[in-house]
Amino acid sequence: MAIEKTQSDEKTEKFIEEEMEKFEAMNGVACNFTPFCFVARENAEMVGALTGFLSFSEVYIDELVVFVTEPAEGHTAKRKFCSMPFLL
């Protein structure tokens, strides 16, 4: 057997998909793709969000976005935006 690094192409993707479907059918694995979105609110204002999906009994997180409040001089706090895409 020889293993080589290559570019993915349509033929390779089709092979992978067909073999995975065979494995899933033989082992009772179901995709059950279910997207989700959670939102955090403070005083009715959106301050964060989380998106992703469930698939094959696993959780995949796409993005987590949170506003962070920083102390500032005076009566008003500064807010900054933090975003973290998850590469799974």
Secondary structure by P-SEA (a helix, b strand, c coil): cbbbbbcccaaaaaaaaaaaaaaaaacccccccccbbbbbbccccccccccccccccbbbbcbbbbbbbbbbcccbbbbbbbbbbbcc
